[in-house]
Amino acid sequence: MDQKIIAKYTGLDCWIRENGCRRILLVCGRSVQNTKFFQWILDGIARTGIEVFLFEDFKSNPQYECTVRGVKLFRREGCDSLIAVGGGSAIDVAKCIKAFAEMEGDGEDGDFLQQEIIPNTIPFLVVPTTAGTGSEATRYAVIYFDGKKQSVTSESFIPKTILLNSDALKTLSMYQRKATMMDAFCHSIESFWSVNSTEESREYSREAIEKILEYMDGYLQNTEEGNAAMLRAAYTAGKAINITQTTAGHAMCYKITSLFGCAHGHAAALCNRVLYLWMIENVDKCIDPRGKEYLRHTLDEIGKAMGCKNAESGAKKFIDIFEVLKFDAPAATEMQYQELRTSVNPIRLKNHPVMLDEKIIDILYHRILGSCV
């Protein structure tokens, strides 16, 4: 689906008028509300003279119950449209509110998760405040119910309009800046080698990899040009994973985040800096129907997109970037390794081009955590 990208007040005004919005539910985390950028959004809405209702009752790794509270607010106030301002959590919460708002029932006891998602036409605008998740370009949302991750999917999650403004990134901490960038980088790479890759998705992946590396320094220095380019690169990486989904790097990183408290992009980078090299060494275990020669060529193409000669030098460059960013690798106990190797979602592994089983996953986790590559 084609998306319209806006960046200014006038674009926000136009979106509100064109969609006939009268009562907007604004989904935004508390941390973002203290920024000048958020006030910019509020001022833009205020200029139109319509009513806005703020929903902020959620945290990182949002729970199903908080989306239910958002649905109740949406219904109670007679809202007719949605704006999400924030990172992946805010966007995922808004996506679920959009999906659940027109479902039957009140959502208690996981009721909304049991119903088929019927696409609706509720106007939906997404304003990313991090350059990482790419959620503004995907049909996926992640929430947690009874402690278990739930992937909710609908084509109607993809907003017709997104607002990309570099000012949104100005107040990011350096750790957030690094971690979200590496999330986008990992999306690009995983999509490239996914068994679901297409010619279109590979072009998105290649473009995102090249732009992330080209503008990394400016982005880390918080320049306007670097921030704007990284927003676009993360969006492009999101378009890639919308086609392919992610692979083992993401499947293996979720439990690292919950066990050790590191950011999602940090955990994804931890995994992929090991997986890339391991895949090069184990091309003979290829399960992509296109064959091991195709996979070997793909791994080389990823390296070339990174400005390197081949896959091996690309994998080394990934490790070098990880070290330059000064990410740490948590040390795990044997009990934690056992928990990690049994936590991986086998559905995500079906997208990975090289065979993985529990024994291999255990070996990989021992390389990923607290040890040298």
Secondary structure, 3 states (H helix, E strand, C coil): CCCEEECCHHHHHHHHHHCCCCEEEEEECCCHHHCHHHHHHHHHHHCCCCEEEEECCCCCCCEHHHHHHHHHHHHHCCCCEEEEEECHHHHHHHHHHHHHCCCCCCCHHHHHHHCCCCCCCCCEEEEECCCCCCHHHCCEEEEEECCEEEEEECHHHCCCEEECCHHHHCCCCHHHHHHHHHHHHHHHHHHHHCCCCCHHHHHHHHHHHHHHHHHHHHHHCCCHHHHHHHHHHHHHHHHHHHHHCCCHHHHHHHHHHHHHCCCHHHHHHHHHHHHHHHHHHCHHHECCCCCHHHHHHHHHHHHHHCCCCCHHHHHHHHHHHHHHCCCCCCCCCHHHHHHHHCCCCHHHHCCCCECCCHHHHHHHHHHHCCCCC
